[in-house]
Structure formats: C-alpha cells, structure tokens
C-alpha cells in the first residue's frame, strides 16, 4: 500500500521503493502497535491471562488515523502518547479488564525506540535482499570479465593496465563488507520504564527485579529483536551503529555509481547502463540517454554522511531523557533507511543490466601507444639500459615517436619489445584477486 511519505517529488532515488514503505508513517504506526501488542502478550502470559492480550491485538488491528496521531503528537512531543490513549480507550470499550495491559510498565521512549528497531529490522531484510541481488550480478561480471583488459586510472589519469573483472570484484568486496556490517548490527528492544530503572514493572511484580528483566527479554523475543542487557535510553549506540552501517552501505553503492558515471561518458564509453522505456531521457535533448540509475544512487550516497552525523550529534545526551536530541534522531534514521533502501534497489537493477564494452576498454588502454606500461619499462629495463636511457625513450614516445620501435632499436630485439608492451602481461595478480573475491562471495573466505 502506498502512502504520502513513501514517495517524494524531490527524492526519486527512494520513491516507491519497498524500503521506503517500511520506513513510512503507516509502517511506523504499525510497528508502534506491534510493540504495544507484544507488551500486552508478555504481561498477560506472565499473569496467566493470555486471553486479555487478544483484546489488545484486536483493537490494534482496527485502523488509526495517521494524520490525527501525528498532529496530536505535538502535545506531548511524540506519537506514542496519543496512540496509547486511543488504543486504551478502544480496549476498555470491549474488554475493560484488558485495558490495564496496554502500555504496561512502559514509557513512550520504550515503545518508540522498540518500534524504530522493529521497522528498521523489516527494512533491513528488504535492503539485504537487494544487496544480495546486486552482489550476484557483480560476481557474474567479475567472472565473465576476469581477463577483460582496461586501463586503471589514478587521480583521473591513465595509470596501469587492469581488468574489468578486478573492478567488478572491487565493487563486490565493498558491498560484501557493507552487507556483513549491516547484517551484524544488533537491533535491541527497549524496555526500561520512565528513567530506565524498570521501577514500574518491578513494583507491579511485587519487587521481583529478575522477573522484570525476564519480561524485557520476553518482549525482545516476541518482537524478534535482540535482547538488551540494560535499557539504552541515553546510550544511543544501537542507533548510531545502525546509521553507520547504512552509511557504509551507501558509500559502497555510491562508489559503484560514480565509477559507472565516469566510464559511461561518451568520450570513454566503456560501460553503459541498462536501458528501459522512458529511462534516461532529457526534456530538451532527445539524443541523450542519461545514466540515471547511477545519478540517483550517487545522490543518495552524497546525503548519507550528513544524516549519519546527525545521529552522532543526537547521541550526545543529557539526563535520563534527552531534551530534543532523541527527537532529532527519528527523521535522520528514517532518511538513512530510505536512502539505503532506494540505492540498493537501484544498484541491483544497475548491476544486473550493466553493459561492458571491451572494445572501447582496449581502445582507451592502447590510446597512449604503450606509455601506460612506463612503470614496467623502468622496473625491467633500467638495470639493463640505464635509468636515464629508459626515461629518454619514454619522453620521446610522449612527444609522438612510436614506443615499440624505440624499444626494438634500444634492445635489438623487436619480439621482446612487443612482449614487454603487452598489457596482458603486466596485470600482476589481478586474476587471482578476482578469484579470491569470488571465493569469498561463494562462502569460502572470510573478510
């Protein structure tokens, strides 16, 4: 189901993505209600009256007006307060005895933090699915182009020969690192009561503090979240770790995007994005096919560091309930989920349909007449011809003379000159590096 905040005219990179839906207001509202229901379940189970939680669950399934809850949230500073009031009212109308199990022993931050972790968990599943699809396509590119020659560039200039397979493997390594980091982030439940001491649950349990801790663990299990050793009201590492992992993923996705943007330039033309109806068009220049997938992924990657920084700024808190820092986390975290989710989906499509142009790669590699192998010439021929002599030959070639002819004359061996200028013979361990990455991808190597 679409909602007004899973799309945006100014954010086409994530508009309509499944991750954006999981980060939307309706999805967050559903997560808030899921936390309230789970809380009622663990308490009613503890008290041996499990049927009362069914009344809470039934009331939570009835529609709530997202806009009305959002506007009412201005009164108390968060949406949990008006939501709980309306939920308790509904439950009381059908099962008065069950109303006491709504929001039992909890504070608003418990419910909202747990709901954010729950929504993030659901969005993470979607993001990791799209990352897996992108990794599969990149592995295919790395294998298919393991030995496809191209020029490596450093500081925007031609440097040495490399392969498209190694470039794809490097992209893949970055995504595997980011995937592993995101998958490993703990998403813990929050249940600490008003100031994180669990005072209310302990009191309700007749002073049984271990039982209160057990309820917190049971709530985590019910929601499918990680258990928390202690409440984290003012210890915001769960949020910053998640934000950092999402930003790291966007770093990896953005690197792929900017590489494609560079190599898809007409004057380079080594890569092309997949086409599609209406894809990459220009309103004024009908001849253009813009690499719009990469453009959108790049835009998301550029926004991520700022959003992650917002989370770290909000992690510096005061007292037992932050005075605004907590509130500032919510939009920043949701933005990161949307950006990462949209970029992962776009990259999966980009990687699956990316077109490689080996002919253009070879043309660009050969465009300087062999000067791209100057490092090899210095390393292998300086001991024989002298450093100054090799530098002279390279300089003459740079001014327009044929390097192979110059080398043949200096060496007295035309065949050797041809061999030493063969870029396929100066790839180092490129092929083996591709193989290692593919082995890691297939589960044979650790990071």
TAFENBEL-V966408 format. One record per run of one state. SS is the DSSP state (helix for helix, strand for strand, loop for the rest). FROM is the first residue (numbers start at 1). TO is the last residue. Records with the same first field share a line. If there is no record, write none. Layout:
# TAFENBEL-V966408
SS: FROM-TO + FROM-TO
This chain:
# TAFENBEL-V966408
loop: 1-17 + 23-24 + 48-50 + 62-65 + 77-78 + 95-95 + 102-107 + 145-148 + 155-156 + 185-187 + 189-198 + 205-208 + 224-225 + 227-236 + 264-270 + 273-291 + 315-324 + 354-354 + 357-357 + 367-370 + 386-386 + 399-402 + 412-413 + 421-422 + 426-429 + 442-447
helix: 18-22 + 25-47 + 51-61 + 66-76 + 79-94 + 96-101 + 108-144 + 164-184 + 199-204 + 209-223 + 237-263 + 292-314 + 325-353 + 358-366 + 371-385 + 387-398 + 403-411 + 414-420 + 423-425 + 430-441
strand: 149-154 + 157-163 + 188-188 + 226-226 + 271-272 + 355-356
